[in-house]
Amino acid sequence: MSQDETDKTVLWTAPDAAAATGGHLSGPAAWSATGVTIDSRKVAPGDLFVAIRGPNFDGHAFVGAALAAGAAAALVDHVPDGLPADAPLLIAPADTLQSMAALGVVARARCGARVVGVTGSVGKTGTKETLRHVLSAQGPTYATEGSLNNHWGVPLSLARLPEASAYGVFELGMNHAGEIGPLSRQVKPHVAIVTTVEAAHLEFFSGVEAIADAKAEIFEGLDANGVVVLNRDNGQYARLAAAARRHGLTRIWSFGAHEEADARLIDCSLHATCSAVTAVIRGERLQYCLSQPGRHWVMNSLAVLLAVKALGADVATAARSLSSLQPVKGRGTRKRIKLPQGAFTLIDESYNASPAAMAATLEVLGKIDPGAGGRRIAVLGDMRELGDRADTLHIALADPLLAAQVDTVYACGPHMKALFDRLPEAMRGAWTETSVDLAPIVTATVKGGDVIMVKGSLGSRTGLVVDALAALDSGRESEDKAASQSNNQPQAAAHGQQGPRG
């Protein structure tokens, strides 16, 4: 049973929610909630709407709209003006975010699921979605939606955890030290994965070692008999393993090409649309097809299979499931866009970016052959939060661009200007300050046979370029555009939500 099949399961009755939060009920006391949300624009019938106070908006102003949209009830810290006397409310004793966290604590305590926590500089969401995919074939599986991985996203995700889940997968992110520890203590994972540690969020850290220390906070909530899953090929492996041991954890498993790795890569054949992998997982030799291209996906698949082993699920079955894994929107989805003169391939990697992720994605682009007369085109937006090294790290992308034999580069953002100016003149398509300015330039020059990869940090808004390119396809359905806009411009402002963290 997949998560979709549990969507209508009752998560909270009014008495249970009141007991969990210590709040009191106002209005009807017989409601039950089949979902939990903090965004009034995304309310589904039966949801419990939590009125979060954010830096830009107060969710209490949207309670009426949420109830009108079909919310079963609203969790508030006071009765908002303008509501009918019989409005179904759960009035929190203090801050509504704390009350939502209390729901998450109770949901986690009452659920007997085997739980995985996933963090890392890159690959968190892909690894989480891969775990969701392979575990769903073996039992009721719940996983974090999207990138709900921060101080409000994790308690929200926990509050949505169905009691009957056999497996739970939670993504934990951060951009400052001290953020992952509290999240891990809420999730209480049985398995903790650190995909890798790379130069990301350097604006807030003294170096990669400090990033590793922040990622190691995931060990704080790990079950005493839990399993730590680390990248054996990463330069921070020893530091992370030492941190795990300081937390009293002894079951430290690793993945990679290293000869001592518990999930060891023996061989892989990388293709434009998939990868063929031979690996040994804790002594079990497996050959499998991974439907996602790129060595980075291969390495993360090893982490997934090692976690499956640690959870007690069937590894061979999980390996077979990898052949049907679909990409997450904004993280590698591909579309053929038809033009009157032919079609081009659009690769949407617009959701986020870091130096390591950029290099991995460009390697994939280099394995895709353009059509007749076509070009390999990279459309790149700034990588954010890199601090004083930002220009240097952007300039370093020249090597992977050249290695991938990219024909033309279009770029936007002040840091991408540093890279653009260092590229061979023949590779320079255009540079603009913003993605808004860049989109019409790219759409005016694309032609049949091209392969176009679009990538940048969320704040660079390269999703606008994806939307503009997709709009060239006269045969596309209108809902495709709506879905793309929803994915690339997350509804983050209404209740103080923040974008994804590393």
MARFI-396676 format. One record per residue (C-alpha): x, y, z; residue in one letter. Coordinates in steps of 0.5 Angstrom, whole numbers, plus 2048, in hexadecimal, padded with zeros to 3 digits. Each point is the difference from the previous one (the first is absolute). Example, Ala and Ser with C-alpha at 12.3 -4.5 7.8 and 13.67 -1.06 7.14 Angstrom:
<atoms>
8197F7810A8028077FES
</atoms>
This chain:
<atoms>
800800800M8038077FES7FF806804Q7FB8027FBD7FC7FB802E800802807T7FE8077FED7F9800803K8027FC806T7FE804807V806803803L7FD804805W7F9800804T7FE806804A8017FD807P8077FD7FDD8038077FEA7FD803806A8047FB804A8068007FCA801808800T7FD802807G7FB8047FCG7F8801801H7FB7FF7FBL7FB8067FES7FA7FE7FCG7FF7F97FDP8047FB804A7FE7FA7FBA8058027FAW8057FB7FES8068027FBA8037FC7FBT8068057FEG804806803V8028067FDT802807801I7FF8037F9D7F88027FFS8018007F9R8027F9800K7FA7FE805V7FD7F97FEA7F97FE803P8017FD807G807803801D802803807L8028077FEF806803805V800807800A808802801I802806801R8068027FBG8048067FFP7FC8027FAN7F97FE802F7FC7FD805D7FC7FA7FFG7FA802804H7FE8057FBA7FF7FA7FBF7FC7FC805V7F98027FDG8037FE7F9A8027FA802A7FA7FE803L7FC8027FAA8047FB7FCA7FE7FA804G805800806A7FD7FC805A803804806A805806801A806800805L801807803V802803806D7FA805800H7F98017FDV8018047FAP7FB8057FED7FB7FF7FCG7FF7F9801L7F97FD801P7FF7FE807A8007F97FED8067FF7FDA8047FA801P806802804L8067FD804L802806804I8087FF802A802801807P8068047FDA8048017F9D7FC7FC7FAT8077FD7FEL8027FD806Q7F97FD800S8017FD7F9M8067FD803A7FD7FD806A7FB7FD7FAL8067FD7FDG8037FE807V7FA7FC801V7FF7FD7F9A8077FE800R7FF7FC807A7FA7FD7FER8037FD7F9C8047FA800G8038017F9A8077FF7FFR8038077FFV8068037FBV802807801G8048037FAV805806800T8068027FCG8028067FBS7FD7FD7FAV7FC7FA7FEG7FB800806K7FA8017FDT8027FB7FAG8027FB805T7F9801804K7FC7FF7FAE8047FA7FET7FF7FD807L7F8802800R8007FC7F9H8047FA802V7FC7FF807L7F98017FDS8017FA7FDA8017FC806Q7FB803805G7FC807802P8058057FFT800808802Y8058057FEA801807800T7FD8047FBE8048047FBG806804804S7FC801807L8077FF804N800806804N7FE802807H7F88007FEW8017FB7FAG8027FA805V7FB801805P7FA8017FBL8037FA7FCS8007FC807L7F9802801A7FE7FD7FAR8037F9801L7FA7FB800P8007FB806E8007FA7FCA8068027FCS8067FA7FFA8058057FEY801807801G8058057FCV802807802F8058057FDE803804805L8048077FDG803806803M8048067FEN803801807H8037FC806A7FB7FE805G7FA7FF7FBE8017F87FFI8007FE807G7F9802802P7FD7FD7FAL8047FA801S7FD7FF807R7F98017FEQ8017FB7FAV8047FB804K8027FC7FAP8027F9801H8058017FAV8048077FEA8028017F9I8058057FFV8018007F8T806805800T803806802V8028057FBE801808800A7F9802801A7FE806804H807802801L7FD807801E7FE7FD807F8067FC802F807800801S8027FA7FBG7FE7FA7FEV8027FD806E7FB804804A7FA7FE7FBI8027F9802A7FF801807D7F98037FFA7FE7FA7FCK8037FC805A7FA803805E7FC7FA7FDI8037FB804F7FD804806E7F97FD7FFG8027F97FEL7FE7FA803D8057FD805A8007FA7FBN8008037FAG8048007FAV8048067FDV8018007F9V8058047FDL8048017F9N8077FD801R8028047FAD7FF806803N806804803G7FC801806Q7FE7F9802Y8057FF805A7FE807804R7F87FD7FFL8027F9803A804803806A7FA805801A7FB7FA800A8057FC805R800806805R7F87FF800H8017F9802G7FE7FD7F9L8047FA7FET7FC7FD7FAR8038057FAI7FF7FD7F9W8038037FAS7FF8017F9F8048017FAG8067FE7FBA8057FF806H8027F9801E7FE800808E7F98037FEA7FA7FB803D7FC8027F9A8068007FBR7FF8027F9L8037FA7FCI7FF8037F9D7FB8057FCC7FE8027F9S7FE807800L7FB8017FAH7FC8067FEA7F97FE803T8027FB805C8067FC803S8027F9801A8037FE807V8037FA803T801801807A8017FC807V7FC802805I8027FD807R8037FA7FCG7FA7FF7FCE8028017F8R7FB8037FCL7FF8037F9Q7FA8057FFY7FE8057FBC7FF807803L7FB8047FCS804807801Q8068027FDP807802803G8057FE805R7FD804805H7F97FC800W8047F9800V804802806M7F9802804N7FD7FA7FES8067FC804L7FE804806A7F87FE7FEV8027F9800L804800806L7FA804804A7FB7FB7FDV8057FA803K800804807A7F9800800L7FF7F97FFG7FC8017FAA8027FB7FAD8068037FCV7FF7FC7F9A7F9802800T802808801A8067FF7FBA7FB7FE7FAR7FB806802S8068047FEL7FE7FF7F9S7FA804800S802806804L7FD8067FEQ804807800P7FD805805V7FE8077FDK8058057FFG8057FB801R8027FC7FAG7F98007FCT8008007F9R7FB8027FBK8008007F8R7FE8077FEI7FD8007F9K8028067FBL7FE8017F9P8077FE7FEQ8017FA804G8007FF808A805801805F8017FD807T7FF804806L8047FD807I7FD804806D805800805E7FD807803S7FE7FE807Y807801803N8088007FFA807800803S8067FF7FDP8007F8801A7F98007FDA8028047FAM8067FC7FFA7FC7F9800A7FA8037FCT8058037FBL8037F97FFE7F97FD7FFV7FF8057FAL8077FE7FDG7FD7F97FFK7FA8027FCI8018017F9D7FC8067FCP7FC7FF7FAG8028017F9A803807800G7FE801807G805803806R8017FE807R7FE806804I801802808A7FB806803V803801806L7FE805806G804802806D8017FB806M7FE803806R803801807E8087FE7FEL803806804G8068037FED8027FA7FBR7FA8017FCA8038037FAD8067FB800T7FB7FA801L7FC8037FAH8068007FCI8027F9801A7FA7FE7FDL8048017F9A8047FA801D7F97FB800P7FD8047FAL8067FF7FCL8007F9802A7F97FF7FEA8018037F9Q7FB805801V7FF8057FAD7FD806803T7FF803807V7FA804802Y801803807A7FD805805C802803807G806804802P8047FA802H7FF7FC7F9M8038077FDK8067FE803A8007F97FCL7FD8037FAF8068047FFD8057FB801R7FC7FB7FAL8037FF7F9P7FD8067FCE7FD7FA7FCA7FC7FD806M7FD807802R7F98017FEG7FD805805A801803807W7FA804803T7FF802807E7FA7FC801T7FC7FA7FES7FA8057FEV8058037FBD8037FA7FEL7FA7FC7FEA7FE8037F9P8078007FEI8017F8801V7F97FF7FDT8028047FAA8067FC7FET7FE7F9802V7FF7FB7FAK7FE7F97FEG8057FB802G803804806D8007FD807V7FF806805I8027FF808M7FD805804V803801808K801805805G7FF801807S7F8801802L802807801G8028017F9S7F97FE7FER8037FD7FAT7F97FC800G7FE8067FCL8047FE7FAV7FD7F9800V7F9803800D8028047FAA8037FA7FCL7FA7FC802A7FC8057FDA8037FF7F9L7FC7F9800D7FA8027FDS7FD7F9801G801800808R7FA800804E7FF806804S8007FC807E8087FF7FED801807801K7FC801806A8047FA803A8078037FES7FE806803Q7FE7FD807S8077FC800N8048067FEN7FD805804Q7FE7FD807P7FB803804Q804802805A7FE807802A7F9800803A8027FD807H808801801G8027FA7FCQ8078007FEQ8037FC7FAG8047FA800P8067FF804R8077FC7FFG
</atoms>
